[in-house]
């Protein structure tokens, strides 16, 4: 506890607490200091310095705020205020003396008015309010009365005398000298002062001013790093301002040629005012993310300039991205401007010309400085360009939301020929479950689950009376149970599991606010601000009003299944949509019935032995009647729980951080009154990951003692960088344990615990412009606090403009190896590094640069174009609390694998204290270097805090991103886990993990208690990793590893074999010259031990394997013992579309080949390619189809479209297909399986580990 002098802030000393105690809140009363700590309530007499820990109730131990008044001590703890009479310098020691009053709000600050006994002031973190309370006692009974409550939730909004604003405030203190209240407005980064009657006095600090340019940077980054968008859109980028430049070669503006590499080259002409900086191509998004931070405004708004660049580029004979052989391709220009422009007529004429060539123009009006005449010009340009009306975004949040909406609309126009991997799941009761979807342009894609009876010999019965589809069985909209976890004090889901209703709109809006996404004004009573009329098309419908309150409720009801966005154009906004269930796209189904995990063990290393020790069978017997429930995610944002027998939805859960992204569904441009009335919405990813179930013994935060529980780990997949863990022990009463989300644009990790409390863990952005430096922030703050401040550009730090050679990046100790800097869009190393008194990094360039915070419209800017990238391996950039440093988490495509981890690793002999953990790949990192390029171990028990911190990280193990590959690495694939429960010959606890990554490496990890390596030479500590193989992927050959490995023990070699396939899963129809994908089998000769085989840069590659593409004779095996394995090359731009599957000595790969027709938009062909598991022999083991497409192909042709993961059952192969099967059933592939010899680790098709 620090002692700080009030007058000048000097530190006068500290009080060091014993036992590693960590203080949470303090108060001083009558010379006694009280501090709530994790070890108990601390008391210190400041006159004698004697101290002690009081025997106090936990309400004082974990207090968020404490106060003393009139002989009583009070604590705010979660939803309650606790009171206890003081006895000396401690509360009464008996728990019965503690009284509490439920307040319904999560509180984070408390203090008393020493001049008015019994008067308390309280701060509510979750309600964004400040309260005055009066406490009275009658004997031992405490009564708390609210006198007033003031405040509402606003981000970066300054309070006034009439309006009080907070944004997740954390603390409150009463200033008895001045009789005023001081509030720490945490998320607004401000301190606010109030009279004791709650009247606002002043605000100090506040978040640094956000310029329109920095807001545009963030919005553009949100688009080009969104895998949902980049998978279907090629991006380019240019900037524009004024057409005047006297430099030779830069007049007139436009586009004449490209110089150098398509990604890193440059355009002619190009200057600081106007330039096509990035060409439209498949790597354009990555390049934009790399350079966008260095782009700054330079004054002038010449509309002819940007349209001239677009016209000349799209019309260029050799460089135009328009492909005449792709009639499904759509091309667009998106113009973002923040002021009134000139040369309007010229621009409109060019936009009309582009429209006539099939190239449309979006016009985005950003900010509040555009006049009504200026807005009409934006609208006129949009109309001329074929998009009818402009996008108006007055705030940074609105720009982010609407840009993503516009791109979603674009991508929806061209996705009709692509498809996902769709799962088929069998269960032992004789059912085959298929998740299906239907594509709908400019609407939510619709989905269902189809149940078909299957006999024990694998024959489907399509006429069985118990067959069903979930869509047909879906309850009525008002009868569905849809719930989410909300913040403390909001509607508690546990009361009825149906709190996702419009009567809880304000509580749900608080979740929407977390990511700064706005619900847009879709339906209106009156014209839009720009005079357009389309959004008042349904003005006479019930509930429609100006503003977004009606749209907030409408979005809530749309998720429930209503037609708020008027798909059928009848303006009945409360009717149920024809198909109100969202599409099930990548989420694999999991069926959970009575507990049935194994307790028959052969080794004490097995989890089955641990289950036996902890009476799993007795617990399982109590749940032997538990109904079978099918869990699956859909892109309506729900995790569905469906009765596996009847097909009826029991409930739908919306993870809180998926809910926060749902405003992206709203697209006001799809509410049209011409040429004909129509409505629509954006199709987005919701719960797109695959849930994984496991029975775990732990102390749940909802229980008083440890016990067995069934948990469901729900990754969000393409829905985002996060996951949720639920307790589904009782499928009718699920419980939320934790949700995690990594917001990479705002560099914040969000965590919601079991009580709904949201914690935010910020980390350092890994890229910034000049505006992110200390000097620029100071200039911004100067201007933000007083826009009449001097605009003189100098190095004083007191004006709105800083000018100098030296700029401070507020991160300690960076070196040149940590930094990549672009100056005027060119990589530079011409700078020096030094450090200031705080050890923050100072960059000194050889020329002066300016940063001007004054964004007055029309003012010529001279801000330097500089972009600073920080290496993900740099120190001091992650979350400061390692338990929650999910800053490296990407989109969670990787399914978790759950096992028991020896807590002391090497040599650990005590299995009883091993910890249940989930291991998963870091996820898909899109364009963010370092995000996703790791393996994460996640604590699923939290023994220390009795389950309250479930979800904290045990370890993050980085995987090197090779500099020799041009791919930004990440680990989107699920890992392969080997444990003693599933493998023979294993003499360890814990697990060996194999992970494939995007740039084609296979890495082996040691999470066991093994003490020495495979050669018995090197001692092991645990958490080691070694690179087994590198397929040498790059953007040209396209050998991305998106899918999981499969593993098996070969009968002949008795070795562990790993199987993988490559291909760009994001661009299945891509026909880039140089594409060369492979199917591989690699052996681990060191299994079941661990050995350090290689570093990433020196790993074995295809040259160490046999090419078995032409090995057709199954009686001959040409793979040598000295070789690492085998590989088969794929021709005609073919790609592996899901993980391989091993069965009976054969490895089956689902493969997609783009159409060979001249029309690149035609749907391609689906094949199953089969090899021998150990020899790699590539032959027609599955026979050949009679279709003409089969001619000349070794692989078995099975239809048009994309195949899912292959499932084996009763000697047959089952796979879902997105297009048309060549078999008798149109939507599923069934074949007899090939025969051979192999031991697979999956003893049942139901296992997902």
Secondary structure, DSSP 8 states (H G I E B T S, - for coil): -EEE-TTT--EEEE---STT--EEEEEEETTEEEEEETTEEEEEETTTTEEEEE---HHHHS-SEEEEETTEEEEEETTEEEEEEEETTEE-SSGGG-EEEE-SS-EEEEEE-TTSTTEEEEEETTTTEEEEEEEEEETTEEEEEEEEEE-EE-SS----SS--EESS--EEEEETTTTEEEEEEGGGTEEEEEETTS-EEEEEE-S----HHHHHHHHHHHHHT-HHHHTT--EEEEE---S---STT--S-S--EEES-TTT-EEESB-SS-EEEEEEETTHHHHHHHHGGG----S--BHHHHHHHHHHHHT-TTT----TT-TT--EEEEEEESS--B-HHHHHHHHHHHHHTTEEEEEEEESS---HHHHHHHHHHHHHTTS-S-EEE-SHHHHHHHHHHHHHHHHHTT-TT------EEEETTTEEEEEEEE--TTS--EEEEEEEEE-TTS-EETT-TT-EEHHHH---GGG--EE----TTS--GGGTS---SGGGHHHHHHHHGGGT------S-SS--TTS--GGGTTTTSTT--SSSHHHHHHHHHHHHTB-TT-TTSS---SSB-TT-SB---S---EEE-S-------SSTTSHHHHHHHTTHHHHHHHTTT---EEEEE-TTS-EEEEETTT--EEEEE--HHHHTTGGGG--GGG-B-SSS-B--------S-S--EEEEEEE--TTSSS-EEEEEEEEE-GGG-SEEEEEE-SSTTS-EEEEEEEEETTTTEEEEE-TT--EEEEE---SEEEGGGSHHHHHHHHHHHH-TTS---EESSSSSSEEEEEEEEEEEET--GGGEEEEETTEEE--EEEEE-TT-EEEEEEEEEEEEE----TT----B--EEEEE-TTSTT-S-SSGGG--TT--B--S--EEEEE-TT-TT---GGG-EEEEEEE-BB-TT-TTTT-EEEEEES--TTTTTTTTT-EEEEEE----TTS-S---B-S--EEE-TTT-TT---SEEEEEEE-TTSEEEEEEEE---B-TTS-SB--S-EEEEEEE----TTTT----S--EEEEETTT--EEEEEE---TT-TT---TT---EEEEEEETTTTS------GGG---GGGEEE-TT---TT-----TTS-EEEEE--TT-EE-S--EEETTEEEEEEEE---SS-TTS--EEEEEEEETTT--B--TT---SSGGGTT-SSEEEEES-B---EEETTEEEEEBSSEESSSSTTEEEEE-----EEES-SSTT---
